[in-house]
């Protein structure tokens, strides 16, 4: 990495960190006066994520292309996306409003930032207890869908290198099938430019593909397994062309 690239990385993280602190404070102070939850969520969470995507483009040169916007359903559903970096968390938050993320419960202990996140209905889980975490996703995810929120699930469970895929868990498919909602599969190659390891970011164009909404065919465990398998197969095929 050149000296110029190092300076850009320092500037990128410095501005992103300061903006998150400032916007968290703004959120804590202003949200009681912003009306309904969706308006508050848009003002604080979505606008900050839009800034993060813009800042990555302006400072680092991380552009993006998106295919399949016509596939976005009108009603909230379960978004099943690949997980390669932090970028897709920012970007997907700009597409869906309001969006419930699955986050670590410990995040709520972070002063200011964690307090702000806790006030926007995330799905908080205890990662030290995987079985209990799945129950929390099912219970809180169902509640968030009923409240009119989109729910973002990374079915691979952890960040994967670009070009590789982890086995999909069925939690997202089970959540969608249980409420009669769709799953929306999304593939991308963000990890190519925002790697899992290290702090370096590389300029380039991230490609995002949104698949067609998919519904469970029938009921019960077999229908859930089939829905999960169809979503995984679509993402795997889409990933090959990125």
Number of C-alpha atoms within 10 A of each C-alpha: 7 7 8 8 15 14 10 16 19 13 14 18 14 11 15 17 13 11 15 18 16 13 20 22 16 14 24 16 11 13 19 11 8 13 9 10 16 15 14 19 20 18 17 21 23 23 15 20 20 17 17 22 20 16 17 22 16 13 15 20 16 21 16 16 10 11 13 12 13 9 13 16 13 6 11 23 27 28 25 26 25 31 28 27 22 14 20 22 17 18 19 18 22 21 13 19 19 25 29 24 22 20 16 15 15 12 14 17 11 11 11 18 19 15 17 22 20 17 14 20 18 20 23 20 20 15 14 9 9 11 10 13 18 17 13 17 21 18 13 20 27 18 14 19 21 12 12 16 23 22 29 25 25 21 21 19 13 12 19 17 18 21 15 12 17 16 10 19 18 18 20 29 31 24 25 26 25 15 12 13 20 23 31 25 25 25 26 27 25 25 24 19 22 25 20 19 10 7 11 16 20 17 16 16 16 20 17 22 22 23 22 19 17 20 21 23 12 12 12 12 12 12 17 24 16 17 25 26 17 17 23 25 14 16 22 17 11 18 21 12 12 14
